[in-house]
């Protein structure tokens, strides 16, 4: 069973499609990285899944049932845009108000549970306005986790966080899926961070799904390359292009694509009068894969 199945979903504003006959599949237990430029339709899609907007057409199924089914709606938690907390109230009081709104029983126990998940047990009594950006994002996730949802929708939760904040957020999201059985859909512009945790990806552009693939599939499609430095970068690049073709100078290195035999490259350059001072194997990451995919789409 899939956590989300979307078919031909559409939503327009003033005659312009924000979501244009979108298809999307999110497996149960996935961390689904939802990727696209600003205005591509990510947030609108997430709002449609959460029931914040009404679609013009198409179907949304959550865990095999229509997304409007009350029995499945209670299984969805979301953090879209911001946590919507009262700034002068404490973290605990904000969570308690949300627990009351949700009609939860054993509210104190549930608040303690979600605070532990987001690593904020010791910050329950401070005011929301005193919290850092990273803490506020974690409070938003805690609010979304109240009631133990099976599906969590997160819109840009790591944007603006410092290195430590992003590390903590990664740990939380992995913990949610592996130890609490929650499926997570997360949109973000920070693709390097998303690559560290996502199990699946959906790439959207102009309201349409361009590509869906698992992390393993993406890794298999990403090209290998060898980065190297020599004293004469221009001359070495010319020599390498004659034999290997696809060679580019980027970020102060010569990149030789689809070649990972470093000993052969070093020997070849030495035979042609170039001594390699630095060499390493690499692989195209998510960000470069995304940029190349978008470039190919523009060229079509």
C-alpha positions in Angstrom: 0.0 0.0 0.0 1.1 3.6 -0.7 0.7 6.4 1.8 -0.2 8.8 -1.1 -1.6 8.1 -4.5 -2.4 11.1 -6.7 -3.8 10.9 -10.2 -4.4 13.8 -12.6 -4.6 16.4 -9.8 -5.3 19.9 -10.9 -5.7 23.3 -9.2 -5.9 26.7 -11.0 -6.0 30.2 -9.8 -7.4 32.9 -12.1 -7.2 30.5 -15.0 -3.6 29.6 -14.5 -2.7 26.0 -13.4 -0.6 25.9 -10.2 -1.0 22.1 -10.2 -1.5 20.6 -13.7 -2.7 17.0 -13.9 -0.2 15.9 -11.4 0.6 12.2 -10.7 2.4 11.3 -7.5 3.1 8.1 -5.5 4.6 8.0 -2.0 5.3 4.6 -0.5 4.5 3.8 3.1 7.5 4.5 5.3 9.3 6.8 2.8 11.0 10.1 3.3 9.8 11.6 0.1 11.9 14.6 -1.1 9.5 16.9 -3.0 11.7 19.1 -5.3 11.0 22.0 -7.5 11.8 25.7 -8.1 9.7 28.5 -6.6 6.3 28.5 -8.1 6.5 24.9 -9.3 3.4 23.8 -7.4 5.0 22.1 -4.3 3.2 24.0 -1.6 -0.1 24.0 -3.5 0.1 20.2 -3.8 0.8 19.8 -0.1 -2.1 22.1 0.8 -4.4 20.0 -1.5 -3.2 16.8 0.2 -3.9 18.3 3.6 -7.3 19.6 2.6 -6.4 23.2 2.9 -7.4 23.8 -0.8 -10.1 22.1 -2.9 -8.8 20.6 -6.2 -10.4 21.4 -9.6 -10.1 17.8 -10.6 -8.2 14.5 -10.0 -8.0 12.0 -7.2 -6.1 12.0 -3.9 -5.9 8.7 -1.9 -4.2 8.4 1.4 -3.5 4.8 2.6 -5.9 3.6 -0.1 -8.8 5.8 0.9 -10.2 9.1 -0.4 -8.4 12.0 1.3 -11.7 13.5 2.5 -12.5 10.4 4.6 -12.5 11.5 8.2 -10.9 8.2 9.2 -7.8 9.0 7.1 -7.7 12.7 7.7 -6.9 12.2 11.4 -3.8 10.2 10.3 -2.2 13.3 8.6 0.0 15.9 10.4 1.4 19.0 8.6 3.7 21.9 9.0 3.1 24.3 6.1 4.6 27.8 6.2 4.8 28.2 10.0 3.8 26.6 13.3 1.0 29.2 14.0 2.0 29.5 17.7 1.1 32.3 20.1 4.5 34.1 20.7 4.0 35.0 24.3 2.8 31.5 25.3 5.2 28.8 26.4 6.0 25.8 24.2 4.0 23.6 26.5 0.9 25.9 26.4 1.0 26.1 22.6 1.1 22.3 22.4 -1.7 22.0 24.9 -3.9 24.3 23.0 -3.3 22.2 19.8 -4.0 19.0 21.8 -7.3 20.5 23.0 -8.2 21.5 19.5 -7.6 18.0 18.3 -9.7 16.5 21.1 -6.8 14.3 22.3 -6.9 12.3 25.6 -4.0 12.0 27.9 -2.8 15.4 26.6 0.1 15.8 29.0 1.5 12.4 28.1 1.1 13.1 24.4 2.9 16.5 24.7 5.8 14.8 26.6 6.0 12.2 23.8 6.3 14.7 21.0 8.7 16.9 22.9 11.0 14.0 23.3 10.8 13.2 19.6 11.9 16.7 18.7 14.6 16.9 21.4 12.9 19.7 23.3 12.0 18.1 26.7 14.0 20.8 28.5 12.5 23.7 26.6 8.8 23.2 27.4 8.4 26.2 29.7 10.1 28.9 27.6 8.1 31.3 25.5 7.7 30.6 21.8 9.1 34.0 20.9 12.3 33.2 22.8 13.0 30.2 20.7 15.5 30.1 17.8 14.4 29.4 14.3 15.5 25.8 14.5 13.5 25.4 17.8 10.4 27.0 16.2 10.6 24.5 13.3 10.9 21.6 15.7 7.9 22.9 17.7 6.0 23.0 14.5 6.9 19.4 13.9 5.9 18.5 17.4 2.5 20.1 16.9 2.1 18.2 13.6 3.0 14.9 15.5 0.3 15.3 18.1 -2.1 12.4 17.8 0.5 10.1 16.3 -0.1 10.7 12.6 0.9 8.1 10.0 1.7 10.8 7.4 3.6 14.0 8.0 3.7 16.8 5.4 6.5 19.3 5.8 7.0 22.5 3.7 10.6 23.7 3.8 11.3 22.8 7.4 15.1 23.1 7.1 15.4 26.4 5.2 17.3 29.0 7.2 18.7 26.6 9.7 22.3 26.6 10.7 24.5 23.4 10.3 23.6 22.1 13.8 19.9 22.8 13.3 19.9 20.9 10.0 21.7 18.0 11.7 19.1 17.8 14.5 16.3 18.0 11.9 17.8 15.1 9.9 18.0 13.0 13.0 14.4 13.8 14.0 13.0 12.9 10.5 14.9 9.6 10.3 13.7 8.8 13.9 10.1 9.5 12.9 10.2 7.1 10.0 12.3 4.3 11.4 11.0 4.2 15.0 7.5 5.7 14.8 6.3 4.3 11.5 5.5 7.7 10.0 5.8 8.5 6.3 7.3 11.9 5.6 6.8 14.2 2.6 9.3 17.1 2.8 9.9 19.9 0.3 13.2 21.8 0.4 15.6 23.9 -1.7 18.6 22.6 0.2 19.1 19.5 -1.9 22.4 18.5 -0.3 20.6 18.0 3.0 17.6 16.3 1.4 20.0 13.9 -0.3 21.2 12.7 3.2 17.8 11.4 4.3 15.4 11.0 1.4 14.4 7.5 0.3 12.4 8.7 -2.7 12.1 11.8 -4.8 9.5 13.6 -6.8 10.6 16.4 -9.1 7.9 18.9 -10.1 8.0 21.7 -12.6 5.2 24.0 -13.8 2.7 22.0 -11.8 3.5 18.7 -13.4 5.5 15.8 -12.1 8.7 15.5 -14.2 10.1 12.5 -12.5 9.7 10.2 -9.5 12.4 7.8 -8.5 13.9 6.1 -5.4 17.2 7.2 -3.9 18.7 3.9 -5.2 17.5 4.7 -8.7 18.8 8.2 -8.6 22.2 7.0 -7.4 22.4 4.5 -10.3 21.6 7.3 -12.8 24.1 9.7 -11.4 27.3 9.8 -13.4 30.7 9.1 -11.8 33.6 11.4 -12.5 37.2 11.9 -11.4 38.4 15.3 -10.2 42.1 16.2 -10.5 44.5 19.1 -10.5 47.7 19.7 -12.4 50.1 22.6 -12.8 48.9 23.2 -16.4 45.2 22.8 -16.1 44.5 24.0 -19.7 47.1 21.7 -21.3 46.0 18.7 -19.2 42.4 19.4 -20.1 43.2 19.4 -23.8 45.0 16.1 -23.5 42.2 14.5 -21.5 39.5 15.7 -24.0 41.3 14.0 -26.9 41.0 10.6 -25.2 38.0 10.8 -22.9 35.8 13.5 -24.5 33.7 14.8 -21.7 36.1 16.9 -19.6 35.2 20.1 -17.8 36.9 22.5 -15.5 34.7 23.2 -12.5 35.5 24.7 -9.1 39.3 24.6 -9.7 39.4 21.0 -10.8 39.3 19.1 -14.1 36.4 16.7 -14.1 36.7 13.6 -16.3 33.2 12.1 -16.5 32.4 8.4 -16.7 35.9 7.5 -15.7 36.9 6.4 -12.2 40.2 4.6 -12.8 42.5 7.1 -11.1 45.7 5.1 -11.7 45.0 5.0 -15.4 44.4 8.8 -15.5 47.5 9.6 -13.6 49.6 7.3 -15.9 48.1 8.8 -19.0 48.7 12.4 -18.0 52.3 11.5 -16.9 52.9 10.0 -20.3 51.8 13.3 -21.8 54.0 15.5 -19.6 51.5 16.4 -16.9 52.0 15.6 -13.2 48.8 15.2 -11.2 49.0 17.0 -7.8 45.5 16.0 -6.5 43.0 13.4 -7.6 39.8 11.9 -6.2 36.7 10.0 -7.3 33.3 11.6 -7.2 29.7 11.1 -8.2 27.1 13.6 -9.3 24.9 14.5 -6.4 21.2 15.3 -6.2 21.7 19.0 -6.8 23.7 18.5 -10.0 21.3 15.7 -11.1 18.4 18.1 -10.7 20.1 20.9 -12.6 21.0 18.6 -15.4 17.5 17.2 -15.6 16.0 20.8 -15.7 18.5 21.7 -18.4 17.5 18.8 -20.5 13.9 19.7 -20.1 14.6 23.2 -21.3 16.4 22.0 -24.3 13.5 19.7 -25.4 
